Amino acid sequence: MQYVLLIYTSEDIIANMNEEERGTYFQEYGAFHADVIEKGVRDGGAPLQPTATATTVKMREGKSLITDGPFAETKEQLAGFYIMNCKDLDEAIELAKRMPDARHGSIEIRPVFEKF
């Protein structure tokens, strides 16, 4: 079954890391990424550009409202996602626990509709 692992973290945390901390952070993601590819569970995913690059579109009563930035102001922002092919939710949880952002942010796991 496919699961999407949505990575939520504060952009300030990464921005405030020193060079060594940022290097360790990216090395940890690199190792995680290589492992899930080797195991054949990664079906897709990508990091996202910062929220400052976001555009939000709303349609209300036939009129569009286009705004810069994310839909809502929150402490954590959607930073990226993985699409994983896991045997069950337990396997998806184990993968999410290994992700570096799980230590200071959160990983939301959502099953993908199998028939759409």
Beta strands, then each sheet from edge to edge (+ up, - down):
strand 1: 2-9
strand 2: 42-47
strand 3: 55-60
strand 4: 63-68
strand 5: 77-85
strand 6: 106-111
sheet 1: 2+ 5- 1+ 6-
sheet 2: 3+ 4-
end
